[in-house]
Amino acid sequence: MGDIPPLQGSSLTLPSPPSEMEAKFYYAGLPSAPRLVARTSTTPWEAPTGPEAYRKVKELRVVGNRALKLQEAWEGDLAPKLFALLDSMKVKVTSTDILRIGNAGESFAPVVLWIGVMPASLSGNDGVVVAYKCRELLLEYDITDVDVEIRESVRWPHVQAKVNNAETGA
C-alpha cells in the first residue's frame, strides 16, 4: 500500500501483524468468517493445539449503556475525524461498527471499534499502523477502554425485493 506513514512522536513499539493462523481463525464462529487484518488489543491470541484442538468461538454483542463517552464523541465530531483519518491513509473502508466482541460463553467482551476493509487492500503491517492511529484518535477524546480491530469485509448493497402488483392487487 505504501500510503500509510508511521506513527509520529510515539515511543510505542508496534506489535507484529497477526500470524496467518490468527488472521484466519480469530473470528471463528462469526457467520461471515471475516479475516483479521490488525488489532490493538494486547490480549494474546491462543492457537488451537493438540489432537482434539478446537477454536474459541467469537460472538458479537451490543455495547449497552456503559460507553456514553464514546457515544457522545461519535455523535459529535469523532466519526468525521475517523473517516477523514482513514481517507487520508487511503484505507478502503467498507464498514465501521462499535460493538462488543467476545468469546462465546464468557461474560466479558471488550468494546471494539470494528473497521471493515476491502479484502487484500490492506497489509497486516499497514493495518497495525492504521489501527494504532485510530486508537490514538480515541485517546484524544479520553476514550481509553475501546480496542480497534480491522477485518476484511465486503459490503453488499441493500437489495429490496420487488413486489408483484398481481400479488398485492395494486
TISE-121122 format. One record per residue (C-alpha): residue in three letters; x, y, z. Coordinates in pm, 1 decimal. Last residue first. Layout:
# residues N
 resn       xx       yy       zz
  ALA        X        Y        Z
...
//
This chain:
# residues 170
 resn       xx       yy       zz
  ALA  -5232.7   -289.9   -662.3
  GLY  -5382.5   -633.2   -601.9
  THR  -5085.5   -724.6   -391.0
  GLU  -4998.3  -1045.5   -575.2
  ALA  -5069.6   -900.6   -921.5
  ASN  -4851.7   -599.9   -846.4
  ASN  -4552.5   -826.3   -787.7
  VAL  -4348.3   -680.0   -508.0
  LYS  -3993.0   -606.0   -595.7
  ALA  -3745.9   -735.7   -341.3
  GLN  -3518.1   -472.2   -197.9
  VAL  -3148.4   -531.4   -232.2
  HIS  -2922.4   -348.6      9.9
  PRO  -2579.4   -315.1   -139.5
  TRP  -2331.4   -578.0    -26.5
  ARG  -2033.0   -450.9    166.1
  VAL  -1732.8   -679.6    154.5
  SER  -1527.1   -745.2    462.3
  GLU  -1165.4   -779.2    567.9
  ARG  -1114.8   -705.2    933.4
  ILE   -965.9   -422.9   1137.4
  GLU   -988.6   -421.0   1515.5
  VAL   -963.1   -119.3   1742.3
  ASP   -995.5   -159.1   2119.0
  VAL  -1204.0     68.8   2339.4
  ASP  -1127.6    136.9   2707.1
  THR   -917.3    451.7   2685.7
  ILE  -1158.0    702.6   2537.7
  ASP  -1006.5   1030.8   2656.5
  TYR  -1124.4   1200.7   2334.8
  GLU   -765.3   1232.1   2208.6
  LEU   -729.9    866.2   2316.9
  LEU   -983.7    766.9   2050.1
  LEU   -765.3    934.5   1786.0
  GLU   -463.1    743.1   1916.0
  ARG   -662.0    419.0   1875.8
  CYS   -735.9    511.2   1513.5
  LYS   -362.7    569.5   1458.2
  TYR   -299.1    233.6   1628.3
  ALA   -535.7     50.2   1394.1
  VAL   -389.0    220.0   1085.6
  VAL    -32.8    131.0   1188.0
  VAL   -132.1   -231.6   1252.9
  GLY   -314.6   -243.6    919.7
  ASP     -5.1   -122.9    735.8
  ASN    187.9   -422.6    869.4
  GLY   -102.9   -662.2    810.9
  SER   -142.7   -546.0    455.1
  LEU   -450.4   -351.3    347.5
  SER   -646.7   -396.5     23.9
  ALA   -648.1   -780.0     18.6
  PRO  -1020.2   -788.3    102.5
  MET  -1187.8   -446.0    117.5
  VAL  -1182.4   -301.4    467.9
  GLY  -1410.4   -338.4    769.8
  ILE  -1339.3   -140.6   1086.1
  TRP  -1458.2   -264.5   1424.0
  LEU  -1426.7     -8.3   1704.6
  VAL  -1437.8   -261.7   1985.1
  VAL  -1590.3   -271.7   2333.1
  PRO  -1445.2   -565.1   2522.7
  ALA  -1641.7   -883.8   2593.7
  PHE  -1652.0  -1025.2   2945.7
  SER  -1910.6  -1289.9   3040.6
  GLU  -1752.2  -1583.3   2859.2
  GLY  -1973.9  -1842.7   2690.7
  ALA  -1890.5  -1734.0   2339.8
  ASN  -1561.3  -1544.9   2325.6
  GLY  -1604.2  -1173.6   2293.9
  ILE  -1665.0   -891.8   2052.7
  ARG  -1853.2   -589.7   2183.6
  LEU  -1982.0   -331.5   1942.8
  ILE  -1896.0    -14.0   1756.9
  ASP  -1920.3    -66.7   1384.7
  THR  -1744.8     71.7   1081.0
  SER  -1793.8    -51.8    727.0
  THR  -1640.4    -96.5    381.1
  VAL  -1329.6    114.5    428.1
  LYS  -1068.9    118.9    151.1
  VAL   -791.8    285.8    352.1
  LYS   -637.4    569.0    150.8
  MET   -435.5    689.7    450.9
  SER   -603.3   1031.4    436.3
  ASP   -938.6    851.7    395.5
  LEU   -888.6    662.2    721.3
  LEU   -807.6    986.1    904.1
  ALA  -1100.1   1168.6    742.5
  PHE  -1331.9    880.2    839.4
  LEU  -1208.9    896.5   1199.9
  LYS  -1242.7   1275.4   1211.1
  PRO  -1599.5   1254.6   1076.7
  ALA  -1685.2    990.6   1342.1
  LEU  -1522.9   1179.8   1631.1
  ASP  -1704.9   1509.9   1567.1
  GLY  -2010.2   1478.6   1789.0
  GLU  -2224.0   1164.9   1758.5
  TRP  -1910.1    955.2   1798.6
  ALA  -1792.7   1167.4   2094.9
  GLU  -2126.9   1129.0   2272.1
  GLN  -2140.1    756.4   2203.8
  LEU  -1781.1    704.9   2319.0
  LYS  -1841.1    892.8   2644.0
  LEU  -2166.9    700.1   2693.6
  ALA  -1996.3    360.8   2662.8
  ARG  -2158.1    177.7   2952.8
  ASN  -2516.2    192.7   2828.1
  GLY  -2507.6   -122.0   2616.5
  VAL  -2234.9   -219.9   2371.2
  VAL  -2434.6   -485.6   2190.6
  ARG  -2277.0   -825.8   2142.5
  LEU  -2090.6  -1011.5   1869.3
  GLU  -1973.8  -1368.0   1923.4
  LYS  -1639.8  -1541.3   1892.3
  VAL  -1576.0  -1916.4   1906.7
  LYS  -1255.7  -2041.6   2064.9
  ARG  -1104.7  -2287.8   1822.6
  TYR  -1084.2  -2656.8   1892.6
  ALA   -791.9  -2889.2   1939.6
  GLU   -856.8  -3259.0   1984.4
  PRO   -510.6  -3373.8   1871.9
  GLY   -334.2  -3086.2   2046.4
  THR   -326.9  -2711.3   1991.1
  PRO   -570.4  -2433.9   1898.6
  ALA   -387.3  -2104.2   1861.7
  GLU   -414.7  -1866.2   2153.9
  TRP   -440.7  -1499.5   2070.4
  PRO   -256.1  -1281.4   2316.9
  THR   -452.4   -999.1   2480.0
  THR   -274.7   -678.6   2380.7
  SER   -574.5   -546.8   2191.3
  THR   -481.7   -305.2   1914.4
  ARG   -592.1   -522.9   1623.6
  ALA   -489.0   -595.3   1266.4
  VAL   -602.9   -763.1    942.6
  LEU   -841.7  -1025.6   1082.2
  ARG  -1024.0  -1228.7    814.3
  PRO  -1402.4  -1235.7    834.3
  ALA  -1585.3  -1566.7    887.1
  SER  -1919.4  -1424.4    763.0
  PRO  -2118.4  -1627.7   1014.9
  LEU  -1895.7  -1547.8   1314.5
  GLY  -1781.7  -1864.0   1490.9
  ALA  -1410.9  -1821.0   1430.8
  TYR  -1319.2  -1450.6   1425.4
  TYR   -950.1  -1502.9   1509.6
  PHE   -925.9  -1808.6   1279.7
  LYS   -780.5  -1679.6    951.0
  ALA   -580.9  -1381.9   1075.6
  GLU   -461.7  -1584.7   1376.3
  MET   -338.2  -1867.1   1151.2
  GLU   -162.4  -1631.9    909.0
  SER      3.6  -1459.5   1203.2
  PRO   -138.0  -1128.0   1318.4
  PRO     63.2   -814.2   1246.1
  SER    365.7   -757.5   1467.0
  PRO    321.2   -523.3   1758.2
  LEU    400.7   -154.2   1735.5
  THR    663.8    -12.7   1964.8
  LEU    517.0    295.8   2123.6
  SER    755.9    585.2   2172.6
  SER    523.5    793.9   1961.2
  GLY    608.8   1123.5   1800.2
  GLN    462.3   1025.8   1464.7
  LEU    312.9    685.2   1385.6
  PRO    441.9    558.9   1052.3
  PRO    301.6    696.1    725.0
  ILE     37.4    492.2    541.5
  ASP     40.5    546.5    166.9
  GLY    271.0    246.1     98.3
  MET      0.0      0.0      0.0
//
